[in-house]
Amino acid sequence: MLQTTQLKCWQLDRVNDLYPTLTDDNYSLHYSLQPIMEIMQSDYEPRGRCSEECPPGFRKSVREGYHPCCYNCAPCSEGEISNHSDSELCNKCPENEWPNKAKNICIDKVIEYLSYEEDILVSFFSITSLIFATASLFILGLFFLFRSTPIVKANNRNLSFILLLSLILSFLSVFLFLGLPVNITCMLQQVTFGIPFTISASSILAKTIMVFIAFKATRPGSSCRKWVGVKLPNTVMLFCSFIQVMNCILWLSISSPFQEYDMDSYPGKIIIQCNEGSVIGFYFMLGYMGFLAAVSFVLAFMVRTLPDSFNEAKYITFSMLVFCSVWIAMIPAYLSTRGKYMVAVEIFAILTSSAGILLCMFSPKLYILIFKPELNTQKTMLGKRMLSM
């Protein structure tokens, strides 16, 4: 069956498709109604488009140069979803949510921090910290037990006690970096690490100065003899520690560390971490400790060849070399990481440098106390110009 219809005009568009336009000229279009009638009498639903529908997770994308019925399906951008077919636009997920793999629903972002339940690193750091803190406490107890012996009294035993106590606090400060960060732990973790560590470095510097003065005092007519005693090292230790304490007080008063939710560094994750607050306060703390360690290293290196039976200078040199190497390597690693890995880098640096000081400074004396007690005599010390205080 043929049907004739009067149309105003049919003309070609730019892609050779026919479409009617208004004109004064009349044209006749002959077409067959039979196929159309067959379709209408069947269950088939005619479709007026040339593209498949876009599933959830995709959106329509205009196909340049084609009719609007013809389009491409583009996946939703990062952080967006579409939850029904043929979406014109994708919807952005809330700040604390992220699309699932199919990008058709928003799900909660993963919370990330150094967790006691999920991270094996936490167990490793905790056990390591407790082992070295216990070892430091054992050495402190042993030194107190043998406090009247020459080897413990050598080069100011009080500084040795202070150094051991500060190392214990440094090892235990690691626990403030573990678990869920909150404002109070953020404020305490850097201070409880920075001040004890500075006391350690100040004590070592005071010991180094005493060795250096002892070296100079052996020369005939040296004016350094008047500085030999306990007042100078104690003053050096207190003054150097006081500077760091004041820095921490100003830091906490002006711009203290606080809990921070980082939602941008890693897609699909919320990183709970501590913001240092004042960057100047944080890097002054690290830089000041590095300065004390560098001065101790230089002075100890200058007098490392003293012929005394027990010259601490060589051990101070090794301990400060370990300290400086660890923290120099730590800074770029710290700056290039985020979240719990940044915290892990700092914890590793604290444990490694503290353990280096403990082993380098006290293992030789510990060896003599336990395995060579015959060397722990006044005669042995004085026989080779041992500095005893």
C-alpha positions in Angstrom: 0.0 0.0 0.0 1.5 3.3 -1.1 0.6 6.6 0.5 1.3 10.0 -0.9 2.0 12.9 1.4 2.5 16.5 0.6 5.5 18.1 2.3 6.8 21.6 2.2 10.4 20.6 1.5 13.0 17.9 2.2 16.6 18.8 1.8 20.0 17.3 2.6 21.8 18.4 5.7 25.6 18.4 6.1 25.8 14.6 6.8 23.4 13.7 3.9 20.3 13.1 6.1 16.9 14.3 4.8 14.9 16.6 7.0 11.8 18.9 6.2 12.0 22.6 6.0 9.5 25.3 5.3 9.3 26.4 1.8 6.6 27.5 -0.7 7.3 24.6 -3.1 5.3 21.4 -2.8 6.8 18.0 -3.2 5.3 14.6 -2.9 7.0 11.8 -1.0 5.9 8.3 -1.8 6.5 5.7 1.0 5.0 2.3 1.9 2.9 2.0 5.1 3.1 -1.8 5.2 6.4 -2.1 7.2 5.2 0.5 9.6 1.9 -1.2 10.2 3.6 -4.5 10.8 5.8 -2.9 13.5 2.8 -1.2 15.1 0.9 -4.6 15.3 3.9 -6.4 16.9 5.3 -6.1 20.4 8.4 -4.4 19.0 9.0 -0.9 20.3 10.5 1.3 17.7 13.6 3.3 18.7 14.3 6.8 17.4 18.1 6.7 18.0 21.3 5.4 16.6 23.2 4.6 19.8 23.0 2.0 22.6 21.9 3.4 25.9 24.6 4.3 28.4 24.6 2.1 31.5 25.0 3.4 35.0 28.5 4.7 35.6 28.6 6.4 32.2 27.2 9.6 30.8 26.1 10.7 27.3 28.9 12.4 25.3 28.0 14.4 22.2 29.2 12.9 18.9 30.4 15.8 16.9 28.6 16.3 13.6 25.7 13.9 14.4 22.1 14.2 15.3 21.5 14.5 19.1 20.1 11.0 19.1 23.6 9.8 18.2 26.1 10.0 21.1 29.0 8.2 22.7 29.1 6.8 26.3 31.8 8.3 28.4 32.8 6.9 31.8 32.2 9.2 34.8 35.2 11.2 35.9 37.1 10.4 39.0 34.9 11.1 42.1 31.6 11.1 40.2 28.8 8.5 39.6 25.7 8.0 37.6 23.1 5.7 39.0 20.7 5.3 36.0 20.9 4.7 32.3 21.4 7.4 29.8 22.6 10.0 32.3 23.2 13.4 30.8 25.6 14.3 33.6 27.5 12.5 36.4 27.1 13.5 40.0 30.0 14.2 42.3 30.2 12.1 45.5 30.2 13.9 48.9 33.6 14.8 50.3 33.8 11.8 52.6 32.7 9.3 50.0 34.1 7.8 46.8 32.6 5.9 43.8 32.6 2.1 43.8 34.4 0.3 41.0 31.3 0.4 38.7 30.8 4.2 39.5 27.1 3.8 40.1 27.0 4.4 43.9 29.1 6.3 46.4 30.7 4.4 49.3 32.6 5.6 52.4 36.2 6.4 51.8 38.8 4.2 53.5 40.2 5.7 56.8 44.0 5.4 56.9 46.4 5.8 59.8 48.9 3.7 61.7 46.4 1.3 63.3 47.2 -1.2 66.0 44.6 -3.6 64.5 45.6 -3.5 60.8 49.3 -2.5 60.4 52.1 -5.0 61.1 54.5 -2.0 61.2 52.8 -0.9 64.4 53.7 -4.2 66.1 57.3 -4.0 64.8 57.8 -0.4 66.0 56.1 -1.2 69.4 58.3 -4.3 70.1 61.5 -2.5 68.9 60.7 0.5 71.1 60.1 -1.6 74.2 63.2 -3.7 73.6 65.5 -0.7 73.4 63.8 1.2 76.2 64.2 -1.9 78.4 67.9 -2.2 77.3 68.4 1.4 78.2 66.8 0.9 81.6 68.9 -2.1 82.2 72.1 -0.2 81.4 71.0 2.7 83.6 70.4 0.3 86.5 73.8 -1.4 85.9 75.5 2.0 85.8 73.8 3.1 89.0 74.8 -0.2 90.7 78.5 0.4 89.7 78.3 4.2 90.0 81.4 4.3 92.2 83.6 2.4 89.8 86.1 4.3 87.6 84.6 3.5 84.3 81.2 4.8 85.2 82.6 7.9 86.8 84.7 8.6 83.6 83.7 11.8 81.8 80.9 12.8 84.1 78.6 9.9 85.2 75.7 12.3 85.8 75.7 13.1 82.1 75.6 9.4 81.4 72.6 9.0 83.6 70.8 11.9 82.0 71.7 10.6 78.5 70.2 7.2 79.3 67.1 8.7 80.8 66.6 10.8 77.7 67.1 7.8 75.4 64.4 5.9 77.3 62.0 8.8 76.8 63.0 9.0 73.1 62.2 5.3 72.6 58.9 5.5 74.5 57.8 8.7 72.5 57.3 6.4 69.6 53.9 5.2 71.1 52.5 8.8 70.7 53.0 8.4 66.9 51.0 5.1 66.8 47.2 4.7 66.7 44.6 7.2 65.8 46.0 10.8 65.9 44.0 13.3 68.1 44.9 16.9 69.0 46.5 16.0 72.3 48.8 13.3 70.8 49.7 15.6 67.9 50.8 18.3 70.4 52.8 15.8 72.5 54.4 13.6 69.9 56.9 16.1 68.5 57.6 17.7 71.9 58.2 14.4 73.7 60.5 13.4 70.9 62.3 16.7 70.4 63.1 17.7 74.0 64.5 14.3 75.1 66.4 14.0 71.9 67.9 17.4 72.4 68.9 16.5 75.9 70.6 13.5 74.5 72.5 15.6 71.9 73.3 18.2 74.6 74.7 15.6 76.9 76.9 14.2 74.2 78.0 17.7 73.2 78.9 18.3 76.9 80.9 15.1 77.0 82.6 16.0 73.8 83.6 19.4 75.1 85.1 17.8 78.2 87.1 15.4 76.1 88.3 18.3 73.9 89.2 20.4 77.0 91.1 17.4 78.5 93.0 17.1 75.3 94.0 20.7 75.3 94.7 20.7 79.1 97.5 18.1 78.6 99.6 20.7 76.9 102.1 22.6 79.2 100.9 26.0 80.3 97.4 25.4 78.8 94.7 27.8 80.1 92.1 25.0 79.6 93.0 23.5 82.9 90.7 25.9 84.7 87.7 24.6 82.7 88.2 21.0 83.8 85.3 20.1 86.2 81.6 19.3 86.3 80.3 22.8 86.1 81.1 23.4 82.4 79.5 20.2 81.0 76.4 20.7 83.2 76.0 24.3 82.0 76.4 23.3 78.4 73.8 20.6 78.7 71.3 22.8 80.5 71.8 25.8 78.2 71.5 23.8 74.9 68.4 22.0 76.2 66.8 25.2 77.4 66.9 26.6 73.8 64.9 23.7 72.5 62.4 23.9 75.4 61.8 27.5 74.6 61.3 26.7 70.9 58.7 24.1 71.8 56.9 26.4 74.2 56.6 29.1 71.5 55.6 26.5 68.9 52.8 25.2 71.1 51.7 28.7 72.1 51.6 30.3 68.6 50.7 27.4 66.2 50.6 24.0 67.8 50.2 20.7 65.9 46.6 19.5 65.3 44.6 16.6 63.9 44.1 16.9 60.1 41.9 15.0 57.6 43.7 14.8 54.3 41.1 13.9 51.6 43.1 14.9 48.5 46.4 13.1 48.6 45.1 9.6 47.8 41.8 8.9 45.9 39.3 7.0 47.9 41.1 7.5 51.2 40.8 9.8 54.2 44.3 10.1 55.8 44.1 11.1 59.5 47.4 12.7 60.4 49.0 15.4 62.4 49.6 18.8 60.9 52.8 20.3 62.4 51.1 23.7 62.7 54.2 25.9 62.5 56.6 24.6 59.9 59.2 26.9 61.3 58.9 25.4 64.8 59.1 21.9 63.4 62.2 22.4 61.2 63.9 24.5 63.9 63.6 21.6 66.2 65.1 19.2 63.7 67.8 21.7 62.5 68.8 22.5 66.1 69.3 18.8 66.9 71.3 18.4 63.7 73.5 21.4 64.7 74.3 20.0 68.1 75.1 16.6 66.6 77.3 18.2 63.9 79.3 20.2 66.5 79.7 17.1 68.6 80.9 15.1 65.6 83.5 17.7 64.6 84.9 18.1 68.1 85.0 14.4 68.8 86.7 13.7 65.4 89.4 16.2 66.3 90.4 14.3 69.5 89.5 10.8 68.5 93.1 9.6 68.7 93.7 10.4 72.4 95.8 7.7 74.0 93.6 7.3 77.1 92.6 3.8 78.1 89.0 4.8 77.6 88.5 7.7 75.3 84.9 8.4 74.5 85.7 10.6 71.6 85.8 7.8 69.1 82.4 6.4 70.3 80.9 9.9 70.2 82.2 10.2 66.6 80.5 7.0 65.6 77.2 7.7 67.4 77.0 11.2 65.8 77.9 9.8 62.4 75.0 7.4 62.7 72.7 10.2 64.0 73.5 12.6 61.1 73.3 9.9 58.4 69.9 8.7 59.6 68.4 12.2 59.7 69.9 13.4 56.5 68.4 10.4 54.7 65.2 10.8 56.6 64.4 14.4 55.4 63.8 13.7 51.7 62.0 10.4 52.5 59.8 12.3 55.0 58.9 15.1 52.5 58.1 12.7 49.6 55.6 10.5 51.5 52.2 11.2 52.9 49.9 9.8 55.7 51.0 6.8 57.7 54.1 6.2 55.6 55.4 9.7 56.5 54.8 8.8 60.2 56.6 5.5 59.7 59.6 7.2 58.3 59.9 9.5 61.3 59.5 6.6 63.8 62.2 4.7 62.0 64.5 7.6 62.2 63.8 8.1 65.9 64.4 4.4 66.7 67.5 4.0 64.5 69.3 7.2 65.7 68.5 6.5 69.3 69.7 2.9 69.0 72.8 4.1 67.3 73.6 6.4 70.2 72.8 3.8 72.8 75.0 1.1 71.2 77.9 3.3 70.3 78.1 5.2 73.6 77.4 2.4 76.1 78.3 -1.0 74.6 82.1 -0.5 75.3 81.5 0.4 78.9 78.9 -2.4 79.3 81.4 -4.9 77.9 84.0 -3.9 80.4 81.5 -4.0 83.3 80.2 -7.5 82.5 83.0 -9.3 80.7 86.2 -7.5 81.7 85.8 -6.3 85.3 89.5 -6.5 85.9 89.9 -3.4 83.7 87.4 -1.4 85.8 90.0 -0.2 88.3 91.5 3.1 89.4 94.9 1.9 88.6 94.0 1.1 85.0 92.3 4.4 84.5 94.9 6.6 86.0 97.8 4.6 84.5 96.9 6.0 81.1 95.7 9.5 82.0 92.1 8.6 82.2 89.9 11.7 82.8 87.8 10.8 85.8 85.1 13.0 87.4 
